[in-house]
């Protein structure tokens, strides 16, 4: 009787086992690939495979649910028909293909980010043109699909006998009721019972990632792409948080008392105002360790190293996050990273207090110039709504483009466009502030041939060297312009090339370079003080001796001798606060952890709680989230 009741569900069981098997094999492959980064212990291995099986089973139950309902509810006459057998074979084939395709995709995602699917994967769904184009330009997609089709067909053929058997027996509805309901209830129970935080049992981040399931993590990230700070993170009384932050910013305690203006303060000029032009180049994925100035021996950045020797090199600067939008957010708004989606991508993010709006108020032409399409990552909407005139690749005539890929035009073409716009502003007699965002240092790492000694499409190092070449070419051309002597150039990374590490927030994966160059004004030097990406905007304004009302969280690192140096590093849910060689991490479920990080390797040793340090960390993040979410960070 039991065999008769379950025979119809044989295909469901087969898909369940197949999904768990493919997930298991995927986990093995990723484990072997990450062997050098794993803390090998019985507890970690038990967690990887025990919790892994639990997540795999939950995903499998939920995945087979539509098939279970179909098998359960279809009338006997239809279910035993030839048409249905063909339909089930087709469904099985497509299911196998998608499972294998997902496994391959997880491998490539792991190679890029060293994590399972997360917020980044969900984020990329919005931009299918760029993402699919990037995949096609980076990998042999057609060959991979052809191989997967052959393998899927072979597996389907191997299971065809089981499928035929499952459609031959006549099973009445009441006989199908118990297994059908059981599968339904198990899927529902798995959906509500599984908790994403279970996998975070180890101090080794690779172990935690391997114990999860990519499909489950993708679904979790999809449904939790924004996190309300007050709900999920530890907080202080708002007045207390304001007081702590105001003390950090050098403001009189309790002023202003209005919670809507907790960071509002007057920034007085330190001397005569300098009406200099400002060109800020934010470079895609430029880790500090690519530069010879930080010890790299590959000779990838001769132009940047030359500028660093002749300008101000910031040796201790940390990016706010791991994606371009986080870097743009920090450089533009000077606000700590709030959990979930970057402000750049959120709705209702216009009219904010920004670097561009300060320059515009001072009579400058404020520009954002991007080598890709401005709709990507919501850049056009964000910058145009916050004091900038936006120009993207659409402004370049096709005949003037030397090279382009799915992400945008070659950096040299971006800089040619920028030069044309800057020359135009100068002719109009207006000082200008231009924020230029490069794109070439991005997979598939392609660029015009013959520019550098590394062939295109061979890896990250070539892309870094090409971007350095384009920046050097731009700077040499700028040096011949009448506006050059009165221009401050700021070259800074948006984030590092990789964020993977054994711990949740490996500090070495947030270490980025910045060079400020204005030979008529700035003497060559190294600035070794701890600097946050949010400090860049107020430091630029300080160099120009601007007097202005500020809401920025950042500080002018050259002139602010009151507050303690600190930096902010984050993922979309883990919020880090660096100060005095200590790292505080705020996480959902109101968890706070304290570490002594190794700034060279990124490893960290857990330390005892520090109440004052915790308060400063919470105050910055809590007030930032409060001001933005309540519309109080507007200009």
C-alpha positions in Angstrom: 0.0 0.0 0.0 2.8 2.4 0.9 4.5 1.7 -2.4 1.3 2.4 -4.2 0.7 5.7 -2.3 4.2 7.0 -3.0 4.8 5.8 -6.5 3.2 8.8 -8.0 5.6 11.0 -6.0 8.7 9.1 -7.1 9.7 12.0 -9.5 9.3 14.5 -6.7 11.5 12.5 -4.5 14.0 12.1 -7.3 14.2 15.9 -7.8 14.6 16.4 -4.0 17.5 14.0 -3.9 19.1 15.4 -7.0 18.9 19.0 -5.6 20.5 17.9 -2.3 23.2 16.0 -4.2 24.1 18.8 -6.5 24.2 21.2 -3.5 26.4 18.8 -1.6 28.8 18.5 -4.6 28.8 22.3 -5.0 29.7 22.7 -1.3 32.6 20.2 -1.8 34.0 22.0 -4.8 33.8 25.4 -3.0 35.4 23.9 0.1 38.3 22.5 -1.9 38.7 25.9 -3.7 38.8 27.7 -0.3 41.0 25.1 1.5 43.7 27.6 2.4 41.2 29.9 4.0 39.3 27.4 6.1 39.9 26.8 9.8 39.9 23.0 9.7 38.3 21.5 12.7 35.7 18.8 13.5 33.2 21.5 14.6 33.6 23.6 11.5 33.2 20.6 9.2 30.2 19.3 11.1 28.6 22.7 10.8 29.4 23.0 7.1 27.8 19.6 6.2 25.2 19.4 9.0 23.8 22.8 8.6 24.4 22.6 4.9 22.2 19.5 4.6 19.5 21.3 6.7 19.5 24.3 4.4 19.7 22.1 1.3 16.7 20.0 2.4 14.7 23.2 3.2 15.4 24.6 -0.2 14.7 21.2 -1.9 11.3 20.9 -0.2 10.3 24.4 -1.3 11.6 23.9 -4.8 9.7 20.7 -5.4 6.5 22.1 -3.9 4.9 23.2 -7.3 5.7 19.7 -8.7 4.3 18.1 -5.6 1.0 19.9 -5.9 0.8 19.0 -9.6 1.5 15.4 -8.9 -0.9 15.4 -6.0 -3.9 17.1 -7.7 -3.8 15.9 -11.3 -6.6 13.4 -12.1 -5.5 9.8 -12.7 -6.6 9.7 -16.3 -4.6 12.8 -17.3 -1.6 11.8 -15.1 -1.2 8.4 -16.9 -1.4 9.9 -20.4 1.5 10.1 -22.9 1.1 13.9 -23.0 1.7 14.1 -19.3 4.7 11.8 -19.5 6.3 14.0 -22.1 5.4 17.1 -20.0 7.0 15.6 -16.9 10.1 14.6 -18.8 10.4 18.2 -20.1 9.9 19.6 -16.6 12.5 17.2 -15.2 15.0 18.1 -17.9 14.5 21.9 -17.3 14.8 21.4 -13.6 18.1 19.5 -13.9 19.4 22.1 -16.3 18.6 24.9 -14.0 20.1 23.2 -11.0 23.3 22.6 -12.8 23.3 26.1 -14.2 22.8 27.4 -10.7 25.8 25.3 -9.5 28.0 26.8 -12.2 26.7 30.3 -11.4 27.5 29.8 -7.8 31.1 28.8 -8.7 31.6 32.0 -10.7 30.0 34.1 -8.0 32.2 32.5 -5.4 35.3 33.3 -7.6 34.3 36.9 -7.8 33.1 37.6 -4.2 34.1 34.5 -2.1 30.5 34.3 -0.8 27.3 32.5 -1.7 24.6 34.6 -3.4 23.8 37.6 -1.3 22.6 41.2 -1.6 24.9 41.8 -4.6 23.3 39.0 -6.6 19.8 40.3 -5.9 21.0 43.8 -6.8 22.3 42.6 -10.2 18.9 41.2 -11.1 17.7 44.8 -11.7 20.4 45.4 -14.4 20.1 42.3 -16.6 21.5 44.0 -19.6 24.8 44.8 -17.9 25.1 41.6 -15.9 24.2 39.2 -18.7 26.5 41.2 -21.1 29.3 41.0 -18.5 28.8 37.2 -18.2 28.8 36.7 -21.9 32.0 38.8 -22.3 33.8 37.2 -19.4 32.9 33.5 -19.8 32.3 30.9 -22.7 28.6 30.9 -22.0 27.5 29.1 -25.2 30.0 26.2 -24.5 28.9 26.0 -20.9 25.2 25.9 -21.9 25.9 23.2 -24.5 27.7 21.0 -22.0 24.9 21.5 -19.4 22.3 20.6 -22.0 24.1 17.3 -22.8 24.5 16.4 -19.1 20.9 17.3 -18.3 19.7 15.2 -21.2 21.8 12.3 -19.9 20.5 12.6 -16.4 16.9 12.9 -17.7 17.4 9.7 -19.7 18.7 7.9 -16.7 15.6 8.8 -14.7 13.1 8.3 -17.5 12.4 4.7 -16.4 11.5 6.0 -12.9 9.2 8.6 -14.5 7.5 5.9 -16.7 6.9 3.8 -13.6 5.5 6.6 -11.6 2.8 7.3 -14.2 1.6 3.7 -14.7 -0.1 3.0 -11.4 -3.6 4.2 -10.7 -3.6 6.0 -7.3 -6.8 7.5 -6.0 -7.0 10.9 -4.5 -7.5 9.7 -1.0 -4.4 7.5 -1.4 -2.4 10.5 -2.5 -3.7 12.8 0.3 -1.2 11.9 3.0 2.0 12.1 1.0 0.7 15.3 -0.7 -0.2 17.0 2.5 3.0 15.9 4.1 5.2 17.4 1.4 3.2 20.7 1.6 3.4 20.9 5.3 7.1 20.1 5.3 7.8 22.8 2.8 5.8 25.4 4.8 7.5 24.3 8.0 10.9 24.6 6.4 10.1 28.1 5.1 9.2 29.4 8.6 11.6 27.3 10.6 14.9 27.9 8.8 16.8 31.0 10.0 19.7 32.5 7.9 21.6 33.4 11.1 22.1 29.7 12.0 25.0 29.5 9.5 26.9 32.2 11.3 28.2 29.8 14.0 32.0 30.1 13.2 34.5 32.9 13.5 35.7 31.9 10.1 33.6 33.6 7.4 34.4 31.0 4.7 33.0 28.3 7.0 29.8 30.2 7.6 29.3 30.8 3.8 29.9 27.1 3.0 27.4 25.9 5.6 24.6 27.9 3.8 22.8 27.3 0.6 23.1 29.7 -2.3 19.5 29.5 -3.3 18.3 30.0 0.2 20.7 32.9 0.7 19.5 34.5 -2.5 15.9 34.3 -1.3 16.8 35.7 2.1 18.7 38.6 0.6 15.8 39.3 -1.8 13.3 39.6 1.0 15.6 41.5 3.4 17.3 44.0 1.1 16.6 46.9 3.5 17.1 46.8 7.2 15.6 49.3 9.6 18.4 50.3 12.0 16.2 50.8 15.0 14.5 47.4 14.6 17.6 45.2 14.1 20.5 47.0 15.7 21.5 48.1 19.2 20.5 51.7 19.9 21.0 54.4 22.5 18.5 57.0 23.6 18.4 59.4 20.7 19.5 62.4 22.9 22.4 60.3 24.2 23.4 59.2 20.7 23.2 62.9 19.5 25.4 64.0 22.4 28.0 61.4 21.8 28.2 62.2 18.1 28.3 66.0 18.6 31.2 65.5 21.0 33.0 63.5 18.2 32.2 66.3 15.7 33.5 69.0 18.1 30.1 70.5 18.6 28.9 72.1 21.9 27.0 69.4 23.8 23.3 69.5 23.2 23.5 72.0 20.4 21.4 72.1 18.4 18.8 70.4 20.6 16.5 69.8 17.6 16.8 66.1 16.7 16.3 67.1 13.0 19.7 68.8 13.0 21.9 66.7 15.1 25.0 67.2 12.9 24.2 70.7 11.7 27.1 73.0 12.5 29.0 75.9 11.1 32.4 75.1 9.5 34.5 78.3 9.7 37.2 79.1 7.1 40.8 78.7 8.3 42.0 81.4 5.9 41.2 83.2 2.7 38.8 81.2 0.4 40.5 79.5 -2.5 38.2 79.4 -5.6 40.0 76.4 -7.0 38.5 73.9 -9.5 38.2 70.4 -8.2 38.4 67.2 -10.2 37.7 64.0 -8.2 38.3 60.7 -10.0 36.8 57.7 -8.2 38.5 54.6 -9.6 36.7 51.3 -9.9 38.0 48.5 -7.6 41.4 50.0 -6.9 42.8 48.3 -3.8 45.7 50.0 -2.1 48.0 47.0 -2.7 47.9 47.5 -6.4 50.1 50.6 -6.1 53.8 50.5 -6.0 53.5 53.2 -3.3 52.1 50.5 -1.0 54.7 47.9 -1.9 53.4 46.3 -5.1 56.3 45.1 -7.3 54.4 44.5 -10.5 54.7 48.0 -11.9 50.9 48.3 -12.5 50.5 52.0 -11.5 53.5 54.1 -12.6 51.3 57.2 -13.2 49.5 57.0 -9.9 52.8 56.3 -8.1 54.3 59.4 -9.8 51.4 61.5 -8.7 51.6 60.1 -5.2 55.3 61.1 -4.9 54.4 64.6 -6.1 51.2 65.1 -4.1 49.6 64.0 -0.9 49.3 60.3 -0.5 46.8 59.0 2.1 48.2 55.8 3.4 45.5 54.9 6.0 42.2 55.4 4.1 39.3 52.9 4.3 36.3 52.4 2.0 32.8 52.4 3.4 31.7 49.3 1.6 32.4 46.7 -1.1 30.4 48.2 -4.0 30.6 51.3 -6.2 27.4 52.7 -4.8 28.7 52.6 -1.3 31.8 54.5 -2.4 29.7 57.1 -4.3 27.5 57.5 -1.2 30.4 58.1 1.1 32.2 60.5 -1.3 29.0 62.4 -2.1 27.0 62.5 1.1 29.7 62.0 3.8 27.4 59.8 5.8 28.2 56.4 7.4 26.8 53.4 5.5 23.2 52.6 6.7 22.2 48.9 6.6 20.6 47.4 3.6 20.5 49.1 0.2 22.8 52.0 -0.5 21.2 55.4 -0.3 22.2 55.9 -4.0 19.7 53.2 -5.0 16.8 54.0 -2.6 13.7 55.8 -3.6 13.2 59.4 -2.4 16.9 60.1 -2.2 16.9 63.6 -3.8 17.5 66.9 -2.2 20.2 65.6 0.2 23.0 67.5 1.7 25.9 66.6 -0.7 29.3 67.7 -1.8 27.8 68.8 -5.1 25.2 70.9 -3.5 27.8 72.7 -1.3 29.9 73.5 -4.5 26.8 74.6 -6.4 25.8 76.9 -3.5 29.3 78.4 -3.8 28.7 79.2 -7.5 30.5 76.2 -9.0 29.4 74.0 -11.9 28.9 70.6 -10.2 29.2 67.6 -12.5 29.0 63.8 -12.3 30.6 62.1 -15.4 30.3 58.4 -15.9 31.7 56.0 -18.5 28.6 53.7 -18.5 24.9 54.4 -18.7 23.7 56.6 -15.9 20.6 54.5 -15.2 22.8 51.7 -13.8 22.7 51.7 -10.0 20.3 54.7 -10.2 23.2 57.0 -10.7 21.5 59.6 -12.9 18.5 59.9 -10.6 20.7 60.2 -7.5 23.3 62.7 -8.7 20.8 64.9 -10.7 18.6 65.0 -7.6 21.5 66.1 -5.4 23.2 69.1 -7.0 25.0 67.5 -10.0 24.6 67.7 -13.8 25.0 64.2 -15.0 26.8 63.2 -18.2 27.2 59.5 -19.3 28.4 57.5 -22.3 25.4 58.8 -24.3 27.3 62.1 -24.7 30.1 60.5 -26.7 29.7 60.1 -30.5 30.2 56.5 -31.6 33.1 57.5 -33.9 35.0 58.9 -30.9 34.8 55.7 -28.9 38.1 53.7 -29.1 36.6 50.7 -27.1 33.6 49.8 -25.1 32.2 46.8 -23.3 29.0 46.1 -21.4 30.0 48.4 -18.5 30.9 51.4 -20.5 33.5 53.1 -22.7 37.2 52.8 -22.2 38.6 55.1 -19.5 40.5 57.1 -22.0 37.3 58.0 -23.8 35.7 58.9 -20.5 38.5 61.3 -19.8 38.3 62.8 -23.3 34.6 63.5 -22.6 35.5 65.0 -19.2 38.2 67.2 -20.7 35.7 68.6 -23.2 33.2 69.4 -20.4 35.8 71.0 -18.2 37.2 73.2 -21.0 33.6 74.3 -21.6 33.1 75.3 -18.0 36.4 77.2 -17.9 35.4 79.2 -21.1 32.1 80.1 -19.3 34.2 81.6 -16.5 32.7 79.3 -13.8 34.8 77.3 -11.4 34.0 73.6 -11.7 33.7 70.6 -9.5 33.7 67.3 -11.5 33.3 63.8 -10.0 34.5 61.3 -12.7 33.7 57.6 -12.2 35.8 55.1 -14.2 34.7 51.7 -15.4 37.5 49.8 -17.1 38.8 48.0 -13.9 35.9 45.6 -14.0 35.4 42.1 -15.3 35.7 41.3 -18.3 38.9 43.4 -17.9 38.9 44.5 -21.5 40.4 47.7 -23.0 42.0 49.0 -26.2 45.0 47.0 -27.4 48.4 48.5 -27.6 48.1 50.9 -24.7 50.0 48.9 -22.1 52.2 45.8 -22.1 49.4 43.5 -20.8 47.0 42.1 -23.4 43.3 42.9 -22.9 41.0 40.4 -21.3 43.8 38.7 -19.4 42.9 39.7 -15.8 42.6 42.3 -13.2 46.2 43.4 -13.3 45.9 44.5 -16.9 42.7 46.5 -16.2 44.4 48.3 -13.3 47.4 49.1 -15.5 45.2 50.4 -18.3 43.2 52.6 -15.9 46.5 54.0 -14.6 47.5 54.6 -18.2 44.3 56.5 -18.9 44.7 58.6 -15.7 48.3 59.5 -16.7 47.2 60.5 -20.2 44.4 62.7 -18.7 46.8 64.4 -16.2 49.4 65.1 -18.9 46.7 66.7 -21.1 45.3 68.6 -18.1 48.8 70.1 -17.4 48.6 71.9 -20.7 45.3 73.6 -19.9 45.0 77.2 -18.6 42.9 76.0 -15.6 45.4 73.4 -14.4 47.3 75.5 -12.0 44.1 76.4 -10.2 42.8 72.9 -9.9 42.8 70.3 -7.1 42.9 66.7 -8.4 41.6 64.0 -6.0 42.1 60.4 -7.1 40.4 57.9 -4.8 39.1 54.3 -5.1 35.5 53.5 -4.7 36.2 50.2 -3.0 38.7 47.3 -3.1 38.9 44.6 -5.8 38.0 41.9 -3.3 36.2 41.8 0.0 36.7 38.2 0.9 38.4 37.2 4.1 38.3 34.8 7.0 36.3 37.2 9.1 33.1 39.2 8.4 34.9 42.5 8.0 38.6 42.0 7.0 40.0 45.4 7.4 42.7 44.9 4.7 40.0 44.4 2.1 38.8 48.0 2.7 42.2 49.7 2.5 42.1 52.0 -0.5 44.5 54.7 -1.9 43.9 58.4 -2.4 46.1 61.0 -3.9 45.5 64.8 -3.7 47.4 66.7 -6.3 47.7 70.4 -6.7 51.4 71.3 -7.3 50.8 75.0 -6.8 49.2 74.5 -3.4 50.0 71.1 -1.9 53.5 70.0 -0.9 54.4 66.4 -1.4 53.8 64.4 1.7 52.3 61.2 3.1 49.3 61.5 5.4 49.3 58.5 7.7 46.3 59.4 9.9 43.3 57.0 10.0 40.9 58.4 7.4 37.3 57.3 6.4 35.9 57.6 3.0 33.3 60.0 4.5 36.1 62.4 5.4 37.1 63.1 1.8 34.4 65.7 1.1 35.0 67.9 4.1 38.7 67.6 3.7 38.4 68.9 0.1 36.3 71.8 1.3 38.8 72.5 4.1 41.6 72.7 1.6 39.6 75.4 -0.3 39.0 77.2 3.0 35.2 77.2 2.5 33.0 78.5 5.2 29.7 76.6 5.2 26.9 75.1 7.2 27.5 71.3 7.3 25.5 68.2 8.0 28.4 65.9 7.0 29.5 63.1 9.4 33.0 63.3 8.0 35.8 65.5 9.3 38.5 67.7 7.7 41.5 65.5 8.5 44.0 68.4 8.0 42.3 70.9 10.3 40.1 68.9 12.7 42.2 68.3 15.8 39.3 67.7 18.2 37.7 64.4 17.2 39.3 61.0 17.4 40.2 59.5 14.0 37.9 56.7 13.0 36.7 54.9 9.9 33.5 53.1 8.8 33.6 49.7 6.9 30.5 47.6 6.1 28.7 45.0 4.2 25.0 45.5 3.7 24.2 44.3 7.2 27.5 44.2 9.2 28.5 47.7 10.3 32.1 48.2 11.4 33.6 51.1 13.3 37.4 51.4 13.4 39.1 53.5 16.1 42.4 53.3 17.9 43.3 50.0 16.4 40.0 48.5 17.6 37.1 47.3 15.4 33.5 47.3 16.7 30.9 45.4 14.5 27.2 46.1 14.8 25.0 43.3 13.5 21.3 42.5 13.3 19.6 41.0 16.3 21.3 43.9 18.3 24.6 42.0 18.4 27.8 44.0 19.1 31.3 42.4 18.8 34.7 43.8 19.6 38.0 42.9 17.8 41.6 43.7 17.5 42.2 43.5 13.7 45.4 42.8 11.9 45.6 45.5 9.3 48.0 43.5 7.1 46.2 40.1 7.0 42.6 41.1 7.9 42.4 38.5 10.6 41.0 39.6 14.0 41.0 38.5 17.6 37.9 39.1 19.7 38.4 41.4 22.6 36.5 42.6 25.7 33.6 45.0 25.3 34.4 48.7 25.6 31.3 50.7 26.6 32.5 54.1 25.4 33.8 52.7 22.0 30.5 50.9 21.6 28.6 54.1 22.2 30.5 56.0 19.6 30.0 53.3 17.0 26.3 53.1 17.7 25.9 56.9 17.8 27.3 57.3 14.3 25.3 54.6 12.6 22.1 55.2 14.6 22.0 59.0 13.9 22.9 58.5 10.3 20.0 56.1 9.8 17.6 58.3 11.8 18.4 61.5 9.9 18.1 59.8 6.5 15.0 57.8 7.2 13.2 60.9 8.7 14.1 63.2 5.8 16.4 65.3 8.0 19.6 64.9 5.9 18.2 67.2 3.3 20.0 70.4 2.3 
